């Protein structure tokens, strides 16, 4: 029988498909055609059944689903290190928001987003969620680069360079949703910034629109102790309770940070089947608190992983985030067996896809899913000796060893060379912005 012609074969020493759980396959090949995964087979069988127009051989590499960065503010890469070592509200109100008011523009967002996408691809992220001004510019940049993105348009009570207030933000966001509803790589979500920055009426509108459009909602929630205390003083209840009353808690909701948690909060998350997006490095850097990840997981709550923005991390390297998430989960639980390496990788792949409602397309290497895949070289000094592959990926900061990245079967990075972005131009623009902001 003649071999079936397909677009691409990727053969690797190891493959961690994520689904089925806890598996590591050796000497296998991913068969890809028209952007989709056709099969995952032993290489001998795959090359007998299929003939690829292109065949990539990676003899010292592991293939993984592309990482999903479930929360960030991409353009804030241009503010990396701009205001460090400050409490959250001081950092926001005295430094970040005034700087944004002065400098934010479509050009700033485009250049910062390109820098962020370049950094994310070079460390294994193929899908990211963004919440920032000028989301239309972010969408254009995503289209240009070929990465996958959930774009949560921000909604605040106050005006900004992108909008006059809640009604204007929502109007522009709904238009953005209509403009991109047929785009395979982009999903538009609602981004009510936080309970302390958006009043009840616009959040009620968002809850209604999100249900009608089956669109996700991403919101900063229970991030600091001060947020909880201020909310109880102003509204008489905890922020999550107010969101329930408004109708904003559902399987579409992505609750970012969630460091200040009691038993009733966990019960609420379970009852409404809402998602948690954990940003451990940002939480640590801003001293926001510790998210009880073991309790979330033990209660069946879906926990995704995000970097937050580079201004509060200061890295968009998801392998760093995976490492920190695993270590902090153990420390908070007081149990070294909490969150094993496979579970940590799931948070950065299938769990992020599930939070975005994209788990039928991405998050694992399975037949029928989109070919969003990364390769990590395991042949370096830092990776030897290799006893436990998942453990090595989680605990040795493997982001710098990512060599290849594909989205929908299209190569966006080959041997660490970006294919759709000009690194020299990105560096030039970034340094120009640094000089402007420093002055």
N, C-alpha and C positions, 0 to 999 in steps of 0.2 A: 504494500500500500504506500502510495506517495505521501511524503510529509506535507502537512498543511502549511501554507505560507502565512506568516504573521509579521507584524511590524518589528517586534523587538523580543529578544530573549536576554534575560539577565541571569547569569550563572554565578553563584557565590559559594564560598566555603561554608557559611552558615546563613540561616534565615530564622529570624524570630517573627512569626506571623501575627502574634498577639492573640488571635483566635485561630485555632483552639488555644485555650489558656495554658501557660506554663510550658510551652513546647519550644524546642530548639531543633531545627532540621539541619542536616549536614549534606553538603554536595548536592544541592537542589537548584532548580531554575524556575524563575517566574516568567511565564509566557504572557505577552502583552500584545493586544491588537486593538486599533482604533481607540486608544486611551484607556482600555479596560483590561483587567487581569483575566486572562482566559483560563489559566491553570497554574498550579504550583506542584511541580513534579520532581522526582529524582532526575538529575541532569542526564543520565544515560537514556531514560525514558523520554524526557522532553525533547532531546535532540533527535530521537528516532521518530517522534510523532510530528514535530514542528520544525519548520525552516524559517529562521528569522531574517528579514531584510537587514537587520543589524543584530549582532550578538556581542554583548558586553561580558567579558570574563573577569571576575573579581576573586582571585584565588586566596587572598588573605583578608577578606572582608566579610562583614555581616550585613544582611539586608534587614531593614525594619520598615514598618509603615512610617511615612513622613510624620514628624512631630507636630502636634497641634498646640499652639500657644493661645490659650483660651481667654486671655485678657491682656491688653496693652494699650498704649497711646503712642503709636509708631513715630509720629513726627517729633516727639519729645526726645528722640535720640540727639537732636541738636542742643538739648539742655543737659546732656549727660555730664554730671559733675558740677553743674552750674550753682547749685545750692545744696550742699551736703551737711549731714550731721545736725539736722534740725527736727523738732517734733512736727507731726503731720500738718497741723493747722497753721503753725508758724511758717512752715515750708510753703504751704499753699498760698496763704493770705498775704504774706509779707514778701515773698520772692517769686513763686511760679506765676500766680495769677497777674501781678503787675507786669512781669516780663512778657507774658503772653499778650496782655492788652497792648503793649507797645509794639511787639514784633510780629504777631501772628498774621499770616497772609496765605494766599493760595500757594505762592512760591515757597514759603517756609515749609508748609505742609508737604508739598511735592518733594522737595529736597530732603527733608527729614524722613519721609516715608521711604524714599529710595535707599537712604542709608540704613534704615531699619530692616528693610527687606533683604538687602545684601548681607547684613549681619545674621539675620535669621536663617537664610538659605545656607550660609557657610557653617552654621552650627546645627543644621538638620531640620529646621522648621519649614514645613511646606504649606501650612494653613495657619492663619493667625486671625484673632479677633481684635478689632480696633475700635476705640471710642475717642474721637477727637474732632476738632473743628475742620471745616471744609471736607466733609466726607465724600463729596463729589470728586474732589481732587484725589483723595485716597483711592477711590474706585478707578479713576483713570490710570493711576500708577499701577494698581493691581492688574488691570487689563494689559498694560504695557509689558509687565514683567512675567506674567503667566503664573504667578503664585495664586493660592486659594485664600479667600478671606471672608469672614463675617464682619460687616461694617456696621457698627452700632452708632447711629447718628446721635449726638449729644443733645440733651434737653435740660436747660437751666431756667431758673426764674429770672436771671439777669441777662442783659444783652452782651454780645461779644462781636468780634469781627465777622462772624458767620451769620448771626441772626439777632433780631431785636428782642426776642423773648419767647416764651413757651409756644405760643400759637405759630410764630414764624418758624421756629425750629421744627415743629411737627409737620407743618405744611411742606417745608423743604424736604424733610425726611420722607414723607409719603410720595413726593415726586421722585425722589431718588429710588425708592422701592419700585415704582412703576417703570422707571428708566432701565432698571437692571433685573427685572423679574424673570427674564429669559436667559440670563447669563449663567453659564454652568459653574464658573469659579467664584461668583459673588453672591452672597446673601445679605440683605439689608435687615438689620435688627433695630429695635428701639433702645436708646441709651439714656434713660432718665438718670442723671448723674448720681444722685444720692438723696435720701430723705431730708437731709439738711440743706440741700441746694435746690429743691423743687417742691412746690406746694401741691396740695391734694388734688385740686381740679385738673391740672394737666396730667397728673398720674392716672386719674380716672379715665381720661380720654385715651391715654396710651394703652391701658388695660383693654378698653373696648376695641381699639384698632388692632392691637396685637392678636386678639382672639379672632377677629374677622379675617385677618390676613394670614393667620397661622405663622406669625413672625415672632422671633425670640425677643426677649427683653433682658438687657444686661444692666445691673445696678450695683454700685458700691454700697455695701450693707454691713452693719455691725463691725466697722473697721477699728474703732477705738473706744476705750472706756468713756471718754468725754462725749462722743457721739451718742452713746446710750443715755448718759446722764442728762444731756441737753434735751434729748427727745422726750424723755419721761417728764422733764420739767415743762416742756412746751405743749406736749400732747397727752400726757397722762398714761402713755403706754410705750412699749418697746418698739423700735422701728419696724421689725418684722410683723408685729401685730397690726400696726397701721397699714402695712402693705396688704395684709389679708383682708382687712376691712375695705380697702380700696378695690380689691379684686386683682391685685398685681402679682399674686403668688400662684404659680401653676407649673406644669412641666416645661413651659416655655421660658421660665425665669432662671436666669443665671445670677446667683448671689455671690458677689466678688468680695473676698477677704474673710468675713465671718470669723473674726477672732474672739468676739465677746459673746459667748454662747452659754445658755442654760438648758436644762432638760426640756422645758417647754418649747424653746427655739428648735431643738432637734425634732420634737414631735410635730411641730408645724411644718418643717421641711419634709418629713416623711408623709404627712397627711396630704400635702399639695404636690408631692413628687417633684419638688424644685431641685435645681442643681447648685452645687457649690463650686466656685472657682478659687482655688488656693494659690496665693502668691507669697510663698514663704520668705524669699529674699527681701522683697519690699517690706513685708511685715516686720522682719527683723531689723532692717536698716532704719525704719521709721519708728521702731519700738512700739508698734501698734498692738502687739499681743500674739498669742499662739492659737492657731486653729486646731480644734480637737479632732484631728483626722481619723484616728482610730475609732472614735465614737461615731463619726459620720459613716465610716465604712461598715462598722458593725451593725448599723441601723439601715443598711442598704441604700444610703444616699449616694448619688453619683457625684464624685469629686473629680473635677478637671484641674488642670495646672496652667498657670499663667505667669509671665514674668513681670507684669505691670510695665510702666514706662521706664525707659533707660534713665530718666531723671531721678528715679527712686529705687534703682536696683543695684548697680548701674549697667547691667548686662542683659542682652536679649537671648543669651545662650540657654536653651531649654535643658541641656544636659546638666548645667549648673543647678537649674531649678529642680530637676529630678533628684539630684544628689541631696540638696538641702531639704527637700520635702521628706525624703526617706529618713534622714538623720533626725530632723526635728520631730517627726511623728514618733520615733522611738523614744526620744528624750521626754516628750510630753506625756506619753503613755507609761513611761517607766518600764518599758518592755522591749528588749532588743529584737524580739521576733516580730514586732509590729511592722507592717508594710514590708514585705520581702521585695526583692529586686523586680520580679515580674509584675507585682502590683504597682510599683513605682512607674514602670514603663507604661502600664495600662493607663495611668492617670494622664500621661503625656500623649496618648494616642487615642484609643477607643473611647475613653471617658470624655475627652475633649470633643470628639466627634459627636458623641451622644448628647452632650450639653447643647450643642449647636443644631441638633436634629439632623446631623449629617452622617450618622453611624451606618446608614445603609449604603453610603458611597465611599467613605474613607475610614481610617483608624485601624485597619487590619489588612493583612495581605491574604485576600480571599477571592476566589473566582467570582466575577461579576462586579467587583468593586473597581473604582477608579484607580489607576496605577500611580498613586502618590506614594513614592518609595524613596528611601535614602540608603546609602551605603556608608559604612563606617570601617575604616582601615584598622585592623587589629594586629598589624605587623610591627608596630613601633616598640621601642624600649618601654614606654609607659604602659603597654598592654601585656607585658610578659612578667612572669609565666602566666598562662591562661588556664585556670582550673574551672572557672565558672563564668561563662560568657555574660549572662545578664548582670551578674554582680559586677563584672569588670566595667560594663557600660554605665551602671548607676553610680559606682563609687570612685571612678577615676577621672571624672570630668572629660568625657570623650568628645565633646563638641568640636574641638580643634582637629579631630581625626575624621570628621565627616568628609568624604571625598566626592560623592555624587548625590544629586537630588533630581527626582523626576516628579512632575505634576501632570496628571492625565497622560502619562506615558511620554511626555516631552521633557527632554533633559534641560534643566535650568542651571545645573552645575556639573561639570565634568572635570575630574582630577583637580578639584578646588578652584576651577576657573568658571566664573559666572558667565552664562551664555546670553542673558537678555539684559544685563546691566553693565555699564562701563565703570569699572572700579576707579579708574583715574579721574573721570569726571565727578564721580561722587565725592572723592577725597578733596578735589579742588573746591567744589561748592561748599562742603562741610567746613573747610578751613576759612573760607570767606565769611560764612555765618559766624564762626567763632570770633573772628576779628571784629565783626559788627557788634555782636553782643557784649564783647569784652570792653568795647569803647564806651 
